[in-house]
């Protein structure tokens, strides 16, 4: 565990932040038993670069109160941003970029979380 919040609680907090900015098609994989890197992978879609930026900002604002510092890789204008919360790694895509890379296939054998 990386911080004060349990990874499942962190994942739900992150999901709510994304939903507050109308994230679409949120898919969450529980990889605690298969990945030494993280507990959950979350994938979400947005329709524009501005929406991706809003989702990243919502995550930052929401998680600031928990003491987590988010690490962001990528830029919204490229259509793919990765937000690393250590216990939860979030991939935020523009829809067409998500369709192109189909990274869900990487964790297809992992249980999904609602």
Phi and psi in degrees as a GROMACS rama.xvg file:
@    title "Ramachandran Plot"
@    xaxis  label "Phi"
@    yaxis  label "Psi"
@TYPE xy
-98.6877  -15.2964  UNK-2
-157.072  -158.518  UNK-3
-74.6852  -26.1058  UNK-4
-97.5063  138.08  UNK-5
-64.1994  150.013  UNK-6
-61.9547  -35.9162  UNK-7
-66.0306  -41.5644  UNK-8
-65.5273  -41.1375  UNK-9
-61.1243  -43.3519  UNK-10
-61.1599  -44.3645  UNK-11
-66.6985  -38.3585  UNK-12
-62.4849  -43.9189  UNK-13
-63.7725  -42.4938  UNK-14
-60.6592  -44.2  UNK-15
-62.3046  -39.8622  UNK-16
-62.1201  -42.157  UNK-17
-65.9402  -42.5651  UNK-18
-63.4283  -30.8781  UNK-19
-64.4586  -18.0001  UNK-20
-112.072  22.9124  UNK-21
64.5694  34.3922  UNK-22
-58.7202  143.973  UNK-23
-113.575  156.124  UNK-24
50.4559  50.2951  UNK-25
-74.5232  124.902  UNK-26
-124.177  132.672  UNK-27
-125.987  130.853  UNK-28
-112.482  132.883  UNK-29
-89.9066  108.08  UNK-30
-114.962  20.9642  UNK-31
-57.8389  -31.2907  UNK-32
-96.4969  -3.18504  UNK-33
-124.512  -13.1243  UNK-34
-122.884  129.202  UNK-35
-82.4111  -2.66214  UNK-36
-93.0098  -41.149  UNK-37
-153.828  171.496  UNK-38
-94.8341  -37.4376  UNK-39
-137.222  140.644  UNK-40
-110.187  129.857  UNK-41
-120.53  138.091  UNK-42
-126.687  132.709  UNK-43
-138.606  156.553  UNK-44
-121.248  150.123  UNK-45
-137.866  161.38  UNK-46
-91.3712  -20.7221  UNK-47
-138.448  164.172  UNK-48
-61.776  -37.0725  UNK-49
-62.8718  -38.4181  UNK-50
-68.2741  -40.0675  UNK-51
-59.9911  -44.1833  UNK-52
-61.4249  -41.7975  UNK-53
-63.0262  -38.0028  UNK-54
-66.2214  -42.8851  UNK-55
-63.2087  -43.1496  UNK-56
-62.995  -39.4937  UNK-57
-63.9736  -40.6388  UNK-58
-61.3492  -46.6556  UNK-59
-60.4303  -47.1261  UNK-60
-64.3291  -46.1721  UNK-61
-64.5151  -40.6485  UNK-62
-87.3851  -12.0686  UNK-63
-57.9914  -39.016  UNK-64
-69.8739  -17.2962  UNK-65
-90.5303  -9.54045  UNK-66
92.2705  0.5969  UNK-67
-84.3515  137.104  UNK-68
-104.168  128.175  UNK-69
-90.9371  146.591  UNK-70
-111.4  126.581  UNK-71
-117.514  133.287  UNK-72
-122.978  141.754  UNK-73
92.0402  169.633  UNK-74
-130.824  143.742  UNK-75
-55.2462  -34.3481  UNK-76
-63.6684  -20.325  UNK-77
-86.6735  -9.24067  UNK-78
89.0016  4.10561  UNK-79
-151.997  123.162  UNK-80
-128.635  136.534  UNK-81
-111.625  128.14  UNK-82
-112.889  118.371  UNK-83
-103.856  114.912  UNK-84
-108.477  15.9361  UNK-85
72.1887  -66.0617  UNK-86
-80.842  -17.391  UNK-87
-134.878  126.68  UNK-88
-114.029  126.456  UNK-89
-116.008  126.233  UNK-90
-104.656  120.976  UNK-91
-113.695  120.059  UNK-92
-120.84  151.882  UNK-93
-74.7843  147.044  UNK-94
-53.4337  -46.4741  UNK-95
-68.524  -31.2103  UNK-96
-70.8382  -41.7246  UNK-97
-60.3812  -44.6011  UNK-98
-60.9934  -39.7988  UNK-99
-64.5099  -47.78  UNK-100
-83.2608  -26.5297  UNK-101
46.0758  49.5264  UNK-102
-70.9991  -12.0566  UNK-103
-55.1394  -30.0018  UNK-104
-61.1362  -26.4879  UNK-105
-62.7424  -31.8426  UNK-106
-118.124  23.5435  UNK-107
-57.1171  -28.5908  UNK-108
-87.1753  -4.21544  UNK-109
-87.7318  149.132  UNK-110
-64.4363  145.211  UNK-111
-93.6698  148.108  UNK-112
-112.669  137.213  UNK-113
